[in-house]
Amino acid sequence: MVLDTGSELSWLLCNATAGGTSFHPRASSSYAPVPCSSATCRGGTRDLPIPASCDAASSFCHVSLSYADASTSEGTLAADSFRLGQSTLLSTIFGCMVSAYSSTSEGGDSATAGLLGMNRGSLSFVTQTAIQRFSYCIAGGAATGVLLLGDAPPSFLMPLNYTPLVQISLPLPYFDRVAYTVQLDGIRVAAVLLPIPKSVLVPDHTGAGQTMVDSGTQFTFLLGPAYDALKAEFLRQTKGVLTVLNEADFVFQGAFDLCFRITAGAAPPAWRLPAVSLMFGGGAQVRVVGERLLYRAAGEARGQDAVWCFTFGNSDLVPLSAYVIGHHHQQDVWVDYDLRNSRVGFAPVQCAQASQRLGALL
C-alpha cells in the first residue's frame, strides 16, 4: 500500500476472484460493505474531497476519490478487522475499490494493492486506530524503507529537530484542516537566504498558503513568489554547471518549468549542485541535496541529451493553493509524527541502513 499522509480514506483494490495483487473480500469472514443507511455513509465522509453517495443498485455506500496529481479510485465503502502488532482486532472502515488510476505510475506500481490514508480526518487509519505517534523513512530506489506505528523513533537516530503542527479552528475555504500543516519560515540555496516576504509563507484570510507534509505527493510545490525566487537563485548558482533546456512550451507534469539538458546515460553533477534547505518553525529543516534536486523526464530526449527537471514545482501552475513537501524530498529523512505533542520531527538518515538496523533490533 502507498503511505499517504495527505489523504484520509485507506483503500484496497478488490477482486472477488483469486490472482493478482488485490484484496479478496469473499475470503474474509469479517468483511462487510457499508450500507447506504449507515451514519458513516450519510454524514461520516464529510472530510473526503467528494462525500460518499448511495449506489442504488446495491444499496451500498459508494466512494469516488480524487487526488491533487489527478489520480483517482472508485469503489465501495466497507468494514473489516485489522490487527496492529499485539493489539486486539480493530474494526476499520476502508474503501474496497474496483478501479484506480495513477497519473504518475511508470510501471513501478504494479505491486501496489492500495493506499494507507494517514491524515487527521475522521476516517483515516490514524484516527480510527487511535495511533498517537508514527514515523517513517522513505528509501530511494529499490531499497526497503521503514514504517513504525505507535512507537517512538529508535534511539540510534541522531536527534530529531521538531516543528509544531499548525492548526486553525475556523473553517477556511482553502485550508485543509486534516492535513499535517507546519510553518515554512524560509528557504536557503547553499548559504543564500531567499528574499521571500514572511507574508508569502503564511496562510492568508482564505487559508491559502499553508505548508503540508505529504508523503503521497511525489515532488515539492511552492507558491509562485517563493518558487520564482528559488528558481532565479538556483539558476544563478548553477550557471556553467547545468545547461538550461530553454523550451517555453515544455513543462514537466504541468508544474515544473525549470529543466536541463544532460548527456544521455550520464548522471547529473550532483556534487556541484547547491543544497536547498527548507526551514521550519522551531529550527527544523529538510535539506535537499545532490540527485534529489533533479528528476529525469521519462521519454524525453533532445539529440544526444536527456531532459532532467528541477524537483520543485510552481503551485500556481497546477493550480494548488498550498506549499506541499512531497515524498521525493523526504527520502533518506526520518519523519516523526508526534500527535500527542502536536509536532513533526525530521532527521537525515540512510533509510536502507536504518531498516537493516531496526530489523536486527526487532
KARA-V213154 format. One record per backbone hydrogen bond with DSSP energy under -1.0 kcal/mol. CO is the residue of the C=O (numbers start at 0). NH is the residue of the N-H. Records with the same first field share a line. If there is no record, write none. Layout:
CO=NH + NH
//
This chain:
1=115
3=117
6=118
9=94
10=114
11=96
12=22
19=21
22=14
23=26
24=27
31=78
33=60
34=37
37=41
38=42
39=43
44=47
52=61
54=58
58=35
59=54
60=76
61=52
62=74
64=72
66=69
70=66
71=100
72=64
73=97 + 98
74=62
75=95
76=33
77=93
78=31
79=91
81=89
83=86
89=81
91=79
93=77
94=11
95=75
96=13
98=73
100=71
108=111
112=12
113=1
114=10
115=3
116=124
120=123
123=127
124=128
125=130
131=338 + 339
132=149
133=336
134=147
135=334
136=145
137=331
139=142
145=136
147=134
153=156
160=345
162=343
171=174
175=178
177=119
178=180
179=212
180=165
182=280
185=278
186=193
187=276
188=191
191=188
193=195
196=199
197=200
203=206
205=173
207=203
209=322
210=181
211=324
216=326
217=327
219=312
220=323
221=314
222=226
223=227
224=228
225=229
226=230
227=231
228=232
229=233
230=234
231=235
232=236
233=237
237=240 + 241
242=260
246=249
250=253
251=254 + 255
254=313
255=251
257=309
258=244
259=307
261=305
262=265
267=269
268=271
269=272
274=189
275=287
276=187
277=285
278=184 + 185
279=282
283=279
285=277
287=275
288=291
289=292
292=310
294=308
296=299
299=306
301=304
303=263
304=301
305=261
306=296
307=259
308=294
310=219
312=221
313=316
314=317 + 319
320=208
322=211
323=220
324=213
329=332
331=348
333=346
334=135
335=344
336=133 + 338
337=342
341=164
342=337
343=162
344=335
345=160
346=333
349=353
350=354
351=355
352=356
353=357
354=358
355=359
356=360
357=361
//
